Amino acid sequence: MRISASEKLEIIRIVEESELSARQTLIELGVPRSTFYKWYSQYLEVGPEGLLVKKPQSRRFWNKIPDEVKEVVVEKAKLETELSPRELAFNIIDTEGYFISESSVYRILKSYDLITSPAYILMSAGNAFTNPTKQVNEM
């Protein structure tokens, strides 16, 4: 359960005005010392506004490919359509100075629907061998 800013401020006032030590007061209130001192430092730095409940900030992942790099990959792929994702990755490494793996290039191109599926020749299994053997151990 989250504690509101007014409750945090009240706890800070109780601890400041208590005749007991801060440790004893916090034990009686059931508030961890680390939590209290985090609130108290925010209160001293910013004031009562520092005790307001803040929304968690969205995290930026360390391995996320930036949108600018994705745009470069798509532009290069549209300009040089004959290059495979592997060749395109090496081209970007050489010309742009940014390392990107061929699998990342493939995923980016696939998400933009720029990967064409190769023309496969499907082979079906036959009912019998085309060159059946006539003797034992014959290849």
VOPAGU-2260 file (C-alpha; in pm, 1 decimal, decimal comma):
REM VOPAGU-2260
SITE   aa  ch    i         X         Y         Z
SITE  MET   A    0       0,0       0,0       0,0
SITE  ARG   A    1     127,9     342,5     -93,6
SITE  ILE   A    2     147,1     610,9     168,1
SITE  SER   A    3      19,4     955,2      69,7
SITE  ALA   A    4     230,1    1268,8      94,3
SITE  SER   A    5      33,0    1397,3     393,4
SITE  GLU   A    6      91,4    1071,1     582,5
SITE  LYS   A    7     462,2    1084,9     501,5
SITE  LEU   A    8     477,7    1442,5     628,2
SITE  GLU   A    9     296,3    1340,2     946,4
SITE  ILE   A   10     544,6    1055,1    1004,9
SITE  ILE   A   11     834,9    1297,5     955,5
SITE  ARG   A   12     681,6    1539,2    1211,3
SITE  ILE   A   13     623,3    1256,1    1461,9
SITE  VAL   A   14     985,3    1140,4    1432,0
SITE  GLU   A   15    1119,5    1497,3    1461,7
SITE  GLU   A   16     909,8    1576,6    1771,8
SITE  SER   A   17     942,4    1239,5    1944,1
SITE  GLU   A   18    1136,7    1210,3    2269,1
SITE  LEU   A   19    1250,1     861,1    2165,2
SITE  SER   A   20    1528,9     803,3    1918,8
SITE  ALA   A   21    1438,6     805,2    1550,4
SITE  ARG   A   22    1509,7     431,2    1536,1
SITE  GLN   A   23    1272,8     349,7    1823,7
SITE  THR   A   24    1000,6     577,7    1686,9
SITE  LEU   A   25    1022,3     419,5    1342,0
SITE  ILE   A   26    1004,7      69,1    1491,9
SITE  GLU   A   27     687,4     166,7    1678,7
SITE  LEU   A   28     538,5     320,8    1363,0
SITE  GLY   A   29     637,3      17,3    1154,7
SITE  VAL   A   30     826,6     222,0     895,2
SITE  PRO   A   31    1162,9      95,5     767,6
SITE  ARG   A   32    1449,8     332,4     842,0
SITE  SER   A   33    1575,2     333,7     482,3
SITE  THR   A   34    1230,0     434,8     358,0
SITE  PHE   A   35    1197,4     708,6     619,3
SITE  TYR   A   36    1538,7     854,9     543,6
SITE  LYS   A   37    1462,7     850,4     170,1
SITE  TRP   A   38    1143,9    1047,9     239,7
SITE  TYR   A   39    1329,3    1278,6     477,8
SITE  SER   A   40    1605,2    1359,1     226,7
SITE  GLN   A   41    1341,9    1435,4     -40,2
SITE  TYR   A   42    1159,4    1654,3     211,9
SITE  LEU   A   43    1476,8    1846,3     297,8
SITE  GLU   A   44    1578,4    1894,6     -67,4
SITE  VAL   A   45    1245,1    1982,9    -228,1
SITE  GLY   A   46    1003,6    2038,5      55,0
SITE  PRO   A   47     657,3    1884,9      92,4
SITE  GLU   A   48     631,9    1849,0    -288,7
SITE  GLY   A   49     915,3    1595,3    -272,9
SITE  LEU   A   50     688,9    1359,0     -80,1
SITE  LEU   A   51     428,9    1334,6    -357,5
SITE  VAL   A   52     385,4     991,7    -513,7
SITE  LYS   A   53     549,6     999,2    -854,5
SITE  LYS   A   54     465,6     783,9   -1150,2
SITE  PRO   A   55     740,1     537,5   -1236,2
SITE  GLN   A   56     937,3     658,2   -1535,6
SITE  SER   A   57     953,8     439,8   -1840,5
SITE  ARG   A   58    1282,3     262,2   -1874,8
SITE  ARG   A   59    1503,1     281,3   -2178,5
SITE  PHE   A   60    1656,4     -50,7   -2257,1
SITE  TRP   A   61    2028,6     -59,9   -2316,7
SITE  ASN   A   62    2004,2    -288,5   -2618,8
SITE  LYS   A   63    1716,5    -119,0   -2800,2
SITE  ILE   A   64    1804,7      -6,8   -3149,9
SITE  PRO   A   65    1739,0     367,9   -3182,3
SITE  ASP   A   66    1469,6     479,6   -3426,1
SITE  GLU   A   67    1724,9     684,2   -3623,3
SITE  VAL   A   68    1926,0     369,0   -3694,2
SITE  LYS   A   69    1610,8     182,0   -3796,9
SITE  GLU   A   70    1533,4     461,5   -4043,8
SITE  VAL   A   71    1887,0     440,0   -4186,0
SITE  VAL   A   72    1848,2      62,9   -4232,6
SITE  VAL   A   73    1515,5     105,1   -4413,3
SITE  GLU   A   74    1648,2     386,0   -4635,0
SITE  LYS   A   75    1956,0     185,1   -4732,9
SITE  ALA   A   76    1744,2    -122,1   -4799,0
SITE  LYS   A   77    1514,9      78,0   -5028,9
SITE  LEU   A   78    1811,7     227,6   -5215,5
SITE  GLU   A   79    2007,4     -96,7   -5252,1
SITE  THR   A   80    1744,0    -363,6   -5301,7
SITE  GLU   A   81    1986,1    -629,5   -5425,1
SITE  LEU   A   82    2174,7    -650,7   -5094,1
SITE  SER   A   83    2097,8    -927,1   -4845,7
SITE  PRO   A   84    2051,5    -837,3   -4476,9
SITE  ARG   A   85    2407,5    -953,6   -4411,1
SITE  GLU   A   86    2554,1    -736,9   -4686,1
SITE  LEU   A   87    2336,6    -447,4   -4576,3
SITE  ALA   A   88    2460,3    -481,0   -4217,6
SITE  PHE   A   89    2824,0    -472,0   -4332,4
SITE  ASN   A   90    2748,0    -175,0   -4555,7
SITE  ILE   A   91    2597,8      15,2   -4261,5
SITE  ILE   A   92    2895,3     -73,3   -4041,6
SITE  ASP   A   93    3139,0      50,4   -4307,1
SITE  THR   A   94    2958,9     367,8   -4414,3
SITE  GLU   A   95    2765,7     480,9   -4105,4
SITE  GLY   A   96    3012,4     371,2   -3837,7
SITE  TYR   A   97    2735,9     207,6   -3634,5
SITE  PHE   A   98    2750,1    -164,0   -3554,3
SITE  ILE   A   99    2433,4    -355,7   -3623,3
SITE  SER   A  100    2403,3    -730,5   -3658,9
SITE  GLU   A  101    2259,5    -898,2   -3965,4
SITE  SER   A  102    1982,1   -1053,2   -3756,7
SITE  SER   A  103    1881,8    -707,1   -3635,0
SITE  VAL   A  104    1877,7    -581,4   -3992,7
SITE  TYR   A  105    1663,2    -879,9   -4090,1
SITE  ARG   A  106    1416,2    -814,9   -3804,9
SITE  ILE   A  107    1391,2    -445,1   -3894,1
SITE  LEU   A  108    1332,2    -518,3   -4260,5
SITE  LYS   A  109    1078,6    -786,0   -4175,1
SITE  SER   A  110     887,7    -546,9   -3948,1
SITE  TYR   A  111     867,2    -298,8   -4238,5
SITE  ASP   A  112     762,1    -584,7   -4469,8
SITE  LEU   A  113    1069,6    -542,1   -4690,7
SITE  ILE   A  114    1179,1    -906,8   -4681,9
SITE  THR   A  115    1052,6   -1109,4   -4970,6
SITE  SER   A  116    1017,5   -1478,3   -4915,7
SITE  PRO   A  117    1248,9   -1681,5   -5137,6
SITE  ALA   A  118    1100,0   -1894,2   -5411,0
SITE  TYR   A  119    1122,9   -2246,9   -5280,2
SITE  ILE   A  120    1098,8   -2551,9   -5502,0
SITE  LEU   A  121     892,4   -2795,1   -5305,9
SITE  MET   A  122     976,9   -3161,0   -5347,8
SITE  SER   A  123     736,5   -3427,1   -5250,0
SITE  ALA   A  124     830,9   -3775,7   -5142,1
SITE  GLY   A  125     778,2   -4052,4   -5392,3
SITE  ASN   A  126     607,3   -4385,0   -5332,9
SITE  ALA   A  127     918,5   -4581,7   -5437,6
SITE  PHE   A  128    1289,0   -4523,3   -5502,7
SITE  THR   A  129    1374,2   -4413,6   -5854,9
SITE  ASN   A  130    1668,3   -4659,0   -5873,3
SITE  PRO   A  131    1573,7   -4957,8   -5654,2
SITE  THR   A  132    1843,9   -5207,4   -5558,4
SITE  LYS   A  133    1844,0   -5557,5   -5701,4
SITE  GLN   A  134    2090,3   -5734,7   -5470,5
SITE  VAL   A  135    2190,8   -5724,0   -5105,5
SITE  ASN   A  136    2440,6   -5448,3   -5012,2
SITE  GLU   A  137    2403,6   -5282,1   -5351,9
SITE  MET   A  138    2439,9   -4907,3   -5354,0
